[in-house]
């Protein structure tokens, strides 16, 4: 039975397969072998003996079967070879039943599978513990349309549906498969898809091209909006005119000053409300999208019981079967992003252990926010709570999620909707110019939303970070962090005013600090003195917890009192790879060259006791001041929030006059 033939059903999700350009993502779409998993009786054993779980996963995933990419016939169809079994219990093709059970009024779904050839269809489900259970099955022969009606009631805490195909004497072909739900009786919402970009025109144009090639994903997209804040313009790229033409007049570019991610995404939300869209779909520029995610997110958002922010997951762009972010909350005491559950694994690789072999993926994950690498926000929510904070980058998506939650609007990170994005493993944005925004914005958001006296551990951890940067000779970074505290005390009034100028102000200081001056060729630095590492010091690891205070006092005293080695001012004591760039190791050097996170350049760290003393004293004074003024500042920022996130305030920052057509 097709969705088109029966008007009381709507498609919720359909089976998809990767394009030829993404052969390395095949395990996210289809899996080989029988429905092996973790039995309920085994879970206690695995909790006591993690090694047993590793051995079990090895046995499950090494059955000798494999999926052949050449058997993919189209975006929705594939062949199962005679004697083989394939499973759609995978990230992109299993049905996230517990999410539909929790957030929508649906209590049943229908699976429709179209096949040709001879074989069997087996429908399976899991529960929140990852226990796998057979639900139903059917034998098929010739051209067949097989329908399964399935209840969502048992999925209160977690669990998925999926189906497997097995052929016997001859090949079996999956023509298509769809998960259907009872029609909600409304027209699908209209979407403004907005990409914020800053000097990444190749990424941006590639995503526009992917969208143009997947017109069904754009059926309900009213406008594809690129907010270009860079000097390397997307519109100047070769091939832009052809892509724009293929998008059929839906593409619009807005050139504006560099207002950071918060300014770019605020413009996208602003325009979505202005043009009457039901949703603003925010998309980062340095991603590769799975275009089906647009359809799935819109469908889910339309079905939600009340307006809900729907976000996508993030896979690693450079290791495409590795899941980097599955769902996050804010640790209220430390006020940092955290996993909602202790058993969640960061950087889980689906090519090593797929959905059916990974118990923690079966528990529903409820979140506080979703990163804006891909996030769909109802315009009714934007009209109710306002636009993002004008804070350039970092914490704008977290703050918006917390603000929405306080106003009664939930965020859902939806499985089966995802992008590939450069992971944090290839970045170190706590060092350098971004440290200013990390430090200021975390404290600012904490002032408004922390439920703990004096922000819990925030003030203490902020000062500890200052000490770590100082003993690491990262003086440029520390200057930015101290500047962040000073600006925090100035209050919210100047946030819009300095949004377009703060980054230039920070970068202007680079010439004052050798640790901020990057050189691409390591040979441009003087050769190190004979030997490796600081003289007389054996390379060390992290001190034991019981020795940490004594070690810290001794290290700070050395930094304050002992003069740097005379030769260290002229030549480094060694070279450090970025993976070895740890504060407890750097603290023993007087001079060292350190590579950056992506390996493209390096900078020269040189110890300066005068800078260390001045900055350490200032950091202590600033944090003591913050402790004293915590409640007062919190009230200032909370009181100003409606005004600084208002359409009028942002309209002025965008340079749009009242009543002017944006």
Secondary structure by P-SEA (a helix, b strand, c coil): ccccccccccccbbbbbbcccccccccccccccccccccccaaaaaaacaaaaaaaaaaaacccbbbbccccccccbbbbcccbbbbccccccccaaaaaaccccccbbbbbbbbcccbbbbbbbbccccbbbbcccccccccbbbbbbbbccccccccccbbbbbbccbbbbbcccccccccccccccccbbbbbbccaaaaaaaaaaaaaacccccccccccccccccccccccccaaaaaaaaacccbbbbbbccccaaaaaaaaaaaaaaacccbbbbbbcccccccaaaaaaaaaaaacccbbbbbbbbcccccccccccccccccccccccccccccccccccccccccccccccccccccccccccbbbbbaaaaaaccccccccccaaaaaaaaaaaaacbbbbbccccccccccccccccccccaaaaaaaaaaaaaacccccccccaaaaaaaaaaaaaaaacaaaaaaaaaaaaaaaaacccccccccccaaaaaaaacccccccccccccccccccccccccccccccccccccaaaaaaaaaaaaacccccccccccccccccccccccccccccccbbbbbcccccbbbbbbbbaaaaaaaaaaaaaaaaaaaaaaaaaaaaaaaaccccccaaaaaaaacccccccc
